[in-house]
Amino acid sequence: MAPFIGDDDMLSHLLRLLASPACEVEIRLLAPVSSDTRSRNELSRHSQALIADVIQPDIAQQQAEAA
């Protein structure tokens, strides 16, 4: 997993990722999130929760397979 760190912008994150040894990448596109009625903070927390719901089962499965 290659998370954004601190206030990373996309380019800095991508360059750091590309400088790493070869790896397998999986990209998942989630449904669009409406931002009309949410503040930036609410939108951020909501989006983070949606992403966590998708990746948490994968992390648990990887840990189980490694054990």
N, C-alpha and C positions, 0 to 999 in steps of 0.2 A: 504494500500500500504506500502511496506517495502523497501524503497530505500537504496541504498548504500550511506554511509555517508563518505565524505572526501576520504581518501585513503584506505577504507575498503578492505580487501581481502575476498574471498568467505567464508572461514571458520569462520572468526569473524562475518560476516554478518549472516551466518546460525545459529551460536550459539546464537546470540542475538535474532534472530527470534524464535528459539525453546524455549527460556526462556520466551517468551511472553505468555499471556493467549491463549487458543485455538482460532483458527481462520480458516476461509475458504481460501483456496489457489487455484488460477487459474494460470496455466502455459501455456504460448503461445510460440510456436516455430515459429520463422520467417524464411524466406528464408535466406540461407547463403549469406554473404557479401564478395565479393572479396577484398582482401587486397593487391593485386599485384601492383597496380598503385597509391595507396594512402599513404600519410604519416600517422603517428599515430594520429596526430591532426585531419586530414581530415577524417580518418576512425572513430574516436570517434564522431565527429560532425555528420557525415552521419548516424552512427548507432543510436545515440541519436534521430535524427529526425525520423528515421524509427519507433523506439519504441514509440515516442510521437504520431505519426500518429495512432498507434494502441490503445493506452490507453486514449487519450484525449476524444474520443466519450464516453467511459465508464465513465469517471469522470463527464462529463457533464450530462449524464443520471442519475448517482447516486445523483448528486446535485439537479436535477429536481425532482426526486422521494422523496428526503428528504424535499423539500419545500412544 
